[in-house]
Amino acid sequence: MAAYRNLQRHIVHRGREFHFVSYEGTPADTRRELEATPPTWYLLNAGKRWPVMPHEADESKDDVDRRLIEWLESHVFGEDGTA
């Protein structure tokens, strides 16, 4: 089994830089009643990370960047375009 390789993307959008990192999914833990999670892209900021979207291994960098910008528009800048 190949080891998971974390990927990083630095996106400059609307004059601000955002740092995203992909992390390996986690298996389910029935003792702790935790469900399995898929590999996921996270936004890193101020020492914290927020889940953004699933990491698709075969997705091109351009497609990843487009989806990350769509997420920023929806979750960071909101519908009115302000942050």
ROLUM-915746 format. One line per 4 residues: number of its first residue (from 1); their letters; for each residue x, y, z of N, C-alpha, C. Coordinates in nm, 3 decimals. Layout:
NUM	a	X:Y:Z:X:Y:Z:X:Y:Z | ...
This chain:
1	maay	0.085:-0.118:0.000:0.000:0.000:0.000:0.089:0.124:0.000 | 0.063:0.216:-0.089:0.141:0.339:-0.099:0.105:0.433:0.016 | 0.207:0.503:0.065:0.183:0.600:0.172:0.116:0.723:0.115 | 0.027:0.781:0.192:-0.042:0.903:0.149:0.058:1.019:0.147
5	rnlq	0.050:1.101:0.046:0.137:1.217:0.034:0.053:1.343:0.049 | 0.082:1.419:0.152:0.012:1.546:0.173:0.050:1.643:0.063 | -0.049:1.715:0.013:-0.028:1.817:-0.089:-0.063:1.954:-0.032 | -0.003:2.058:-0.088:-0.032:2.194:-0.043:-0.066:2.280:-0.163
9	rhiv	-0.154:2.376:-0.141:-0.188:2.476:-0.243:-0.192:2.611:-0.173 | -0.126:2.708:-0.232:-0.132:2.846:-0.185:-0.213:2.923:-0.289 | -0.326:2.974:-0.248:-0.418:3.043:-0.338:-0.422:3.190:-0.301 | -0.397:3.278:-0.398:-0.415:3.421:-0.377:-0.546:3.457:-0.444
13	hrgr	-0.639:3.504:-0.362:-0.773:3.537:-0.413:-0.821:3.663:-0.344 | -0.866:3.758:-0.423:-0.914:3.887:-0.373:-0.810:3.956:-0.286 | -0.684:3.943:-0.328:-0.575:4.011:-0.258:-0.529:3.946:-0.130 | -0.581:3.830:-0.099:-0.541:3.759:0.024:-0.485:3.623:-0.013
17	efhf	-0.389:3.575:0.068:-0.332:3.443:0.045:-0.394:3.342:0.141 | -0.429:3.226:0.087:-0.488:3.118:0.165:-0.403:2.993:0.147 | -0.383:2.921:0.255:-0.299:2.801:0.254:-0.388:2.679:0.279 | -0.386:2.586:0.185:-0.464:2.463:0.195:-0.370:2.343:0.195
21	vsye	-0.402:2.242:0.275:-0.324:2.118:0.282:-0.420:2.000:0.277 | -0.381:1.896:0.204:-0.461:1.774:0.201:-0.408:1.679:0.309 | -0.500:1.612:0.375:-0.465:1.514:0.478:-0.532:1.382:0.447 | -0.465:1.276:0.487:-0.516:1.140:0.468:-0.646:1.121:0.546
25	gtpa	-0.733:1.037:0.493:-0.856:1.004:0.564:-0.826:0.919:0.687 | -0.926:0.904:0.770:-0.910:0.823:0.891:-1.009:0.707:0.888 | -0.968:0.590:0.939:-1.060:0.477:0.944:-1.164:0.498:1.054 | -1.272:0.426:1.043:-1.376:0.432:1.146:-1.322:0.374:1.276
29	dtrr	-1.373:0.423:1.387:-1.337:0.372:1.519:-1.469:0.344:1.592 | -1.508:0.218:1.591:-1.638:0.182:1.651:-1.639:0.201:1.802 | -1.524:0.184:1.867:-1.520:0.203:2.012:-1.551:0.347:2.051 | -1.508:0.440:1.970:-1.532:0.583:1.998:-1.649:0.638:1.918
33	elea	-1.715:0.550:1.842:-1.829:0.587:1.760:-1.794:0.698:1.660 | -1.675:0.685:1.596:-1.631:0.780:1.496:-1.639:0.716:1.358 | -1.698:0.788:1.264:-1.710:0.738:1.128:-1.579:0.759:1.053 | -1.557:0.680:0.949:-1.440:0.698:0.863:-1.452:0.830:0.789
37	tppt	-1.337:0.891:0.760:-1.336:1.014:0.683:-1.250:0.994:0.559 | -1.285:1.057:0.448:-1.205:1.045:0.326:-1.084:1.140:0.332 | -0.988:1.124:0.242:-0.882:1.225:0.231:-0.949:1.360:0.203 | -0.900:1.464:0.269:-0.970:1.594:0.266:-0.872:1.709:0.254
41	wyll	-0.914:1.813:0.183:-0.842:1.940:0.180:-0.887:2.023:0.300 | -0.791:2.088:0.366:-0.818:2.174:0.481:-0.759:2.312:0.457 | -0.828:2.414:0.506:-0.775:2.550:0.509:-0.699:2.564:0.640 | -0.574:2.610:0.631:-0.494:2.635:0.750:-0.484:2.784:0.774
45	nagk	-0.509:2.825:0.900:-0.501:2.966:0.936:-0.491:2.978:1.087 | -0.400:3.058:1.133:-0.384:3.088:1.276:-0.369:2.961:1.361 | -0.295:2.863:1.307:-0.270:2.741:1.383:-0.388:2.645:1.390 | -0.491:2.670:1.313:-0.609:2.583:1.311:-0.631:2.535:1.170
49	rwpv	-0.713:2.431:1.156:-0.749:2.383:1.023:-0.898:2.355:1.015 | -0.954:2.388:0.898:-1.096:2.370:0.874:-1.114:2.282:0.751 | -1.200:2.179:0.760:-1.222:2.094:0.642:-1.290:2.173:0.531 | -1.245:2.148:0.408:-1.296:2.221:0.293:-1.370:2.130:0.197
53	mphe	-1.301:2.027:0.146:-1.361:1.940:0.045:-1.281:1.811:0.036 | -1.341:1.705:-0.016:-1.267:1.580:-0.035:-1.150:1.599:-0.130 | -1.042:1.527:-0.104:-0.925:1.529:-0.192:-0.939:1.414:-0.292 | -0.951:1.450:-0.419:-0.961:1.352:-0.527:-0.821:1.333:-0.584
57	ades	-0.766:1.212:-0.572:-0.626:1.186:-0.610:-0.596:1.216:-0.756 | -0.691:1.195:-0.846:-0.665:1.213:-0.988:-0.703:1.351:-1.042 | -0.737:1.444:-0.955:-0.781:1.577:-0.996:-0.661:1.666:-1.030 | -0.671:1.743:-1.137:-0.562:1.831:-1.179:-0.550:1.949:-1.082
61	kddv	-0.431:2.011:-1.081:-0.408:2.128:-0.995:-0.505:2.241:-1.030 | -0.530:2.259:-1.159:-0.623:2.365:-1.200:-0.764:2.340:-1.147 | -0.808:2.215:-1.151:-0.941:2.181:-1.098:-0.946:2.199:-0.947 | -0.839:2.160:-0.878:-0.833:2.179:-0.732:-0.841:2.327:-0.700
65	drrl	-0.759:2.408:-0.768:-0.759:2.552:-0.743:-0.898:2.612:-0.768 | -0.963:2.572:-0.876:-1.096:2.624:-0.908:-1.195:2.590:-0.797 | -1.192:2.465:-0.750:-1.284:2.423:-0.642:-1.252:2.494:-0.511 | -1.124:2.515:-0.482:-1.087:2.586:-0.358:-1.135:2.732:-0.365
69	iewl	-1.122:2.796:-0.481:-1.171:2.934:-0.496:-1.323:2.939:-0.483 | -1.391:2.841:-0.538:-1.537:2.835:-0.522:-1.573:2.823:-0.374 | -1.498:2.742:-0.300:-1.523:2.727:-0.157:-1.498:2.860:-0.085 | -1.389:2.927:-0.120:-1.360:3.058:-0.058:-1.474:3.156:-0.083
73	eshv	-1.521:3.162:-0.206:-1.631:3.253:-0.239:-1.754:3.223:-0.155 | -1.783:3.098:-0.137:-1.903:3.057:-0.065:-1.889:3.070:0.087 | -1.773:3.031:0.142:-1.759:3.019:0.287:-1.681:3.131:0.354 | -1.592:3.195:0.281:-1.512:3.302:0.341:-1.568:3.439:0.305
77	fged	-1.596:3.459:0.177:-1.641:3.590:0.132:-1.793:3.603:0.136 | -1.864:3.494:0.144:-2.009:3.499:0.153:-2.074:3.544:0.024 | -2.203:3.543:0.025:-2.279:3.578:-0.095:-2.268:3.725:-0.132 | -2.246:3.810:-0.033:-2.240:3.954:-0.064:-2.101:3.998:-0.108
81	gta	-2.001:3.904:-0.105:-1.868:3.935:-0.154:-1.778:4.006:-0.055 | -1.817:4.009:0.072:-1.732:4.073:0.172:-1.677:3.970:0.267 | -1.565:4.000:0.323:-1.504:3.909:0.421:-1.484:3.980:0.553
